[in-house]
C-alpha cells in the first residue's frame, strides 16, 4: 500500500483499508488518491474546495 504523507493521510489510509476489508481491490483509486496526496503534501495544504480545484486542474479528466 502507498505511504501517504499529506494532512489527509490517516483518513486516506483508513478509507482504503476499509474498502479492502470489504473485498475491494481499489488499486486505481489508490493511484488517484496518491496523486492527490502528493499535491497536497507539496503545497503543504489541507483539502479545501480551492486546493481540490487546483489539483483537478493538473489532471486530465
Residue, then its C-alpha position, 0 to 999 in steps of 0.5 A: x500500500x502507498x505511504x501517504x504523507x499529506x494532512x489527509x493521510x490517516x483518513x486516506x489510509x483508513x478509507x482504503x483499508x476499509x474498502x479492502x476489508x470489504x473485498x475491494x481491490x481499489x488499486x486505481x483509486x489508490x493511484x488517484x488518491x496518491x496523486x492527490x496526496x502528493x499535491x497536497x503534501x507539496x503545497x503543504x495544504x489541507x483539502x479545501x474546495x480551492x486546493x481540490x480545484x487546483x489539483x483537478x486542474x493538473x489532471x486530465x479528466 
